[in-house]
Amino acid sequence: MPRRGGGVNANRPCGKTESGTGTGTHAGTDRTPAAPAARVFPVFSVPLPTPVPVPGVAPVPRAATIPRMAKHHDVAVIGGGIIGLTCAYALAKAGLSVAVFDRGDLGREASWAGAGILPPGNPDRAATPIDTLRAIGAARFPYFSAELGELTRLDNGYFRCGGIEFLPPDEAAEVLPLWEAEGIAFEKLSREALREIEPALGEVPGDPYLLPACAQVRNPRHLAALVAACERVGVTLRPNTGVDLITADPRRLTVAAGVVSGNEACPAGRVLVAAGPWSERFLTAGGRGPGVRPVRGQIALLKPAGRVTTRVLMIGKRYLVPRLDNQVLVGSTEEPEAGFEKANTAAGVADLIALATRTIPALASAELVKCWSGLRPGSPDGLPFIGPVPGWDNVYVATGHFRAGVQLSLGTAQLVTEMFTGRPTCVPADAFAVTRTPHSGGKPAFRS
Ligand SMILES: Cc1cc2nc3c(=O)[nH]c(=O)nc-3n(C[C@H](O)[C@H](O)[C@H](O)COP(=O)(O)OP(=O)(O)OC[C@H]3O[C@@H](n4cnc5c(N)ncnc54)[C@H](O)[C@@H]3O)c2cc1C
């Protein structure tokens, strides 16, 4: 049987574990308003099995408690981050049998670490494929959150908090036509109007644009709900089961997985590589890989005495995200040079704190609750890779979502499901091809 993937046993993630991950949540215990009950998904509209009540937060299953998988699955997903799990959920609802393998706990890498900003969007009018995927997320996150809540009784913290994007004139000239063409509601605020709605703000460079439909989700809660929802729809979950390589004989694909207590071969009709920044070694069967690489992002969580802002504040690639319990998440650095080293650095945290206190001076006296970091899956042009992997039949990839994997997760799952079920695709099927020449022009409508 020819060996086609990387050959080394999947190691535990390089670098240190995230600080403060013990509670499985970034910050306090806020409650979110109920999301609308209607459902409009093309992909997510297959009838669900009868919901079973889940008391509290479902524990992430561990390999020791799950029977060894012997059966053939339609799809084996490598990587249980937000991309792998959302795809698995959508594929299972489309009628496919799916298994998800993760070398660690499910959803504990970048997908856990992210800030959960969901910019607004309108899929019917988005100008580019990447804006379409983001807009699908913007339009459907409320319904998807309600669906997860109904199915699992877990609240993912989805909340339409609004946002303010600060744009220098040259960037506004590029971005505003995109927002206008897409029909995104926004309003340029005068300094007086800004002071009125956000009185704690200091001097922030750029002109403020109010985005009322900007939303946020609490990543650890969303991941917990996704894991529980995957179980409900019959996805086989295999945490602590790193995939070493993909092999193929003339009849079938096999995912060879190193498990805690030995090795096993798991046959599958299709394989979806969704291993975040660790995906590259599975993508080199046709020659050189496409260049998926880690880009570290650090975050600091501050706890001021009271409420200092109610909206997501986006300043270039940095942002402040207020939670309903008044804590403020400040992010994020962009450090490709850190490689797979997951750590917080003095310089990174100092930079974030400086941004926070410049933007909201009252944050100078806030408690620094904790810091953490995550490794974004970067690509040469900042766009994801979604589609077939050259050199293989029936191996696909969905990774490289860089700064936007949460907002792009629903659109990605829709596109993958359309590809796997032979339906017309929501964007051109080759829009995110592994073989593309890195895209040079065309900024996405949002940078955060
Ligand atoms: C600080 C920070 C802030 C962010 N903020 C936002 C935001 O506000 N909004 C937004 O949309 N996005 C944001 N992002 C980006 C977003 O978090 C990522 O794009 C997204 O989480 C990527 O998800 P993923 O599933 O591809 O990767 P990951 O979450 O990295 O998941 C990949 C999984 O694959 C597993 N794996 C690796 N190798 C193997 C193997 N050999 N076998 C089995 N499993 C394997 C890993 O253990 C991991 O669980 C942020 C990211 C960071 C770091």
The ligand as an SDF file (V2000), in Angstrom:
LIG
                    3D

 53 58  0  0  0  0  0  0  0  0999 V2000
   -5.7430   35.2630   18.9310 C   0  0  0  0  0  0  0  0  0  0  0  0
   -6.6910   34.8860   17.8330 C   0  0  0  0  0  0  0  0  0  0  0  0
   -7.8340   35.6400   17.6100 C   0  0  0  0  0  0  0  0  0  0  0  0
   -8.7320   35.2760   16.6130 C   0  0  0  0  0  0  0  0  0  0  0  0
   -9.8940   35.9840   16.4760 N   0  0  0  0  0  0  0  0  0  0  0  0
  -10.7920   35.6150   15.5330 C   0  0  0  0  0  0  0  0  0  0  0  0
  -12.0300   36.2980   15.4100 C   0  0  0  0  0  0  0  0  0  0  0  0
  -12.3230   37.2170   16.1780 O   0  0  0  0  0  0  0  0  0  0  0  0
  -12.9090   35.8880   14.4460 N   0  0  0  0  0  0  0  0  0  0  0  0
  -12.6140   34.8650   13.5960 C   0  0  0  0  0  0  0  0  0  0  0  0
  -13.4210   34.5650   12.7320 O   0  0  0  0  0  0  0  0  0  0  0  0
  -11.4450   34.2060   13.6890 N   0  0  0  0  0  0  0  0  0  0  0  0
  -10.5310   34.5480   14.6300 C   0  0  0  0  0  0  0  0  0  0  0  0
   -9.3460   33.8950   14.7370 N   0  0  0  0  0  0  0  0  0  0  0  0
   -9.0110   32.8910   13.7330 C   0  0  0  0  0  0  0  0  0  0  0  0
   -9.6480   31.5530   14.0290 C   0  0  0  0  0  0  0  0  0  0  0  0
   -9.5590   31.2800   15.4070 O   0  0  0  0  0  0  0  0  0  0  0  0
   -8.9510   30.4640   13.1980 C   0  0  0  0  0  0  0  0  0  0  0  0
   -8.9540   30.8210   11.8350 O   0  0  0  0  0  0  0  0  0  0  0  0
   -9.6890   29.1360   13.3510 C   0  0  0  0  0  0  0  0  0  0  0  0
   -9.7940   28.7960   14.7050 O   0  0  0  0  0  0  0  0  0  0  0  0
   -8.9850   28.0280   12.6110 C   0  0  0  0  0  0  0  0  0  0  0  0
   -9.6910   26.8540   12.8900 O   0  0  0  0  0  0  0  0  0  0  0  0
   -9.1690   25.4450   12.4120 P   0  0  0  0  0  0  0  0  0  0  0  0
  -10.1870   24.4660   12.7880 O   0  0  0  0  0  0  0  0  0  0  0  0
   -8.7510   25.5210   10.9860 O   0  0  0  0  0  0  0  0  0  0  0  0
   -7.7870   25.2340   13.2060 O   0  0  0  0  0  0  0  0  0  0  0  0
   -7.4890   24.7680   14.6980 P   0  0  0  0  0  0  0  0  0  0  0  0
   -8.3880   25.3980   15.6690 O   0  0  0  0  0  0  0  0  0  0  0  0
   -6.0240   24.9560   14.8790 O   0  0  0  0  0  0  0  0  0  0  0  0
   -7.8320   23.2370   14.6680 O   0  0  0  0  0  0  0  0  0  0  0  0
   -6.9950   22.3090   14.0270 C   0  0  0  0  0  0  0  0  0  0  0  0
   -7.0650   21.0340   14.8290 C   0  0  0  0  0  0  0  0  0  0  0  0
   -6.3150   20.0370   14.1280 O   0  0  0  0  0  0  0  0  0  0  0  0
   -5.7030   19.1990   15.1020 C   0  0  0  0  0  0  0  0  0  0  0  0
   -4.5810   18.4770   14.4880 N   0  0  0  0  0  0  0  0  0  0  0  0
   -3.3970   18.9490   14.0870 C   0  0  0  0  0  0  0  0  0  0  0  0
   -2.6540   17.9520   13.5570 N   0  0  0  0  0  0  0  0  0  0  0  0
   -3.3860   16.8180   13.6390 C   0  0  0  0  0  0  0  0  0  0  0  0
   -3.1620   15.4500   13.2670 C   0  0  0  0  0  0  0  0  0  0  0  0
   -2.0250   15.0410   12.7020 N   0  0  0  0  0  0  0  0  0  0  0  0
   -4.1560   14.5660   13.5010 N   0  0  0  0  0  0  0  0  0  0  0  0
   -5.3240   14.9300   14.0880 C   0  0  0  0  0  0  0  0  0  0  0  0
   -5.5810   16.2200   14.4710 N   0  0  0  0  0  0  0  0  0  0  0  0
   -4.6300   17.1410   14.2310 C   0  0  0  0  0  0  0  0  0  0  0  0
   -5.2730   20.1840   16.1960 C   0  0  0  0  0  0  0  0  0  0  0  0
   -5.0790   19.5220   17.4280 O   0  0  0  0  0  0  0  0  0  0  0  0
   -6.4380   21.1620   16.2120 C   0  0  0  0  0  0  0  0  0  0  0  0
   -7.4060   20.8580   17.1890 O   0  0  0  0  0  0  0  0  0  0  0  0
   -8.4540   34.1870   15.7640 C   0  0  0  0  0  0  0  0  0  0  0  0
   -7.3150   33.4150   15.9900 C   0  0  0  0  0  0  0  0  0  0  0  0
   -6.4430   33.7540   17.0180 C   0  0  0  0  0  0  0  0  0  0  0  0
   -5.2380   32.8950   17.2700 C   0  0  0  0  0  0  0  0  0  0  0  0
  1  2  1  0
  2  3  1  0
  2 52  2  0
  3  4  2  0
  4  5  1  0
  4 50  1  0
  5  6  2  0
  6  7  1  0
  6 13  1  0
  7  8  2  0
  7  9  1  0
  9 10  1  0
 10 11  2  0
 10 12  1  0
 12 13  2  0
 13 14  1  0
 14 15  1  0
 14 50  1  0
 15 16  1  0
 16 17  1  0
 16 18  1  0
 18 19  1  0
 18 20  1  0
 20 21  1  0
 20 22  1  0
 22 23  1  0
 23 24  1  0
 24 25  2  0
 24 26  1  0
 24 27  1  0
 27 28  1  0
 28 29  2  0
 28 30  1  0
 28 31  1  0
 31 32  1  0
 32 33  1  0
 33 34  1  0
 33 48  1  0
 34 35  1  0
 35 36  1  0
 35 46  1  0
 36 37  1  0
 36 45  1  0
 37 38  2  0
 38 39  1  0
 39 40  1  0
 39 45  2  0
 40 41  1  0
 40 42  2  0
 42 43  1  0
 43 44  2  0
 44 45  1  0
 46 47  1  0
 46 48  1  0
 48 49  1  0
 50 51  2  0
 51 52  1  0
 52 53  1  0
M  END
$$$$
